[in-house]
Every structure is written in C-alpha cells, then in structure tokens.
C-alpha cells in the first residue's frame, strides 16, 4: 500500500501510485481509459497496453487504432503520423491521472 499498487490481469501488469482510488488488497477492478488518453509508448515506458492493430480508422489528422489485449478490445486515438500498419504490434502507455477504476462486481467508481 505504501509503495503503490500493482494491478495484474490478462497478461498485463500495471503499477499505480493509487492515492486517487479507494483500493484494498485483493480487490477485483475494471480499468477504464478513454482512447485519446493512450499514447504511443516510448522505449522504457511503464503501464503498457499492447497487442496487435486489428482495425484502423482515420479521422482527419488522427487515427483510431483498435487492438486486442488480454482478451479485450481496446482503442487508442493517436495522431495519424503515428499510425501503425494493420496487424503490426502496438504499445500504448498512459498517465495514471487519466484512468478510471471500477469495482468489478458493482461497477461503482473507485475514485476518491
């Protein structure tokens, strides 16, 4: 608790400070993040969501990249110049401030 929180599931490991959330050891949570809050990961980045680009939709100067990760479909809205090739591996990171955590059973937000 004092050193932050580690969330694991579906092959993904995330490390969070967690002070913005009501968390208890052993809680089952659902992670929510909006597509524009995912950023193309730099080398050495932490808190990665990664998979394979399954669908790419261009929206002007942006591209909505849909990829599978841990059995879930996730979308990232990235600048079109950062758009991967279809079926290419993708790696996206995020800032902790941009995520939402929900109780897996009730769906209630865990944000303080």
Secondary structure, DSSP 8 states (H G I E B T S, - for coil): -TT-EEEEETTEEEEE--TTB---TT--EEEEE-GGG-EE--TT-SSEEEEEEEEEEEETTEEEEEEEETTEEEEEEEEGGG---TT-EEEEE--GGGEEEEETTT--B-B-
